[in-house]
Amino acid sequence: MGRMKGPQMSKSRRGRPKGSPNKATNLAKQAIQMAFEKLGGVDALVAWVKADKANAFAFYTKVYPKLLPRPAVEAPPVPEELAPVRGALIWKPPTPSPYRPLSASTAATAMVGVMTGDDPAQATDEAEWPP
């Protein structure tokens, strides 16, 4: 189930050790720093930003925000504590309705009577309602 192919390695030997620097990232940062210095450093960057409004826009929207520290992650709000529940729910059987239920035939007859103009009060049920 989910085993890796190839030679078996212990969990402690997989990948880069925890806390060690990433060599590729460090080499890339050094290369960018060297190119920045060869292109004129801070003075050349300032001149480039001042040369055009589009350059200033690119600097302040793309370059500069990457140099700022990330804001701290806010803790999720703690929900308010609910009041304890007091009492109990007691189930009672339903009481019978005092009204006579309509059967499908009575409802249909009443509707037909309304549509044809007949008196719906004269609609009858096949079964008699027990009092």
Secondary structure, 3 states (H helix, E strand, C coil): CCCCCCCCCCHHHCCCCCCCCCHHHHHHHHHHHHHHHHCCHHHHHHHHHHHCHHHHHHHHHHHHHHHCCCCCCCCCCCCCCCCCCCCCCCCCCCCCCCCCCCCHHHHHHHHHHHHHCCCHHHCCCCCCCCC
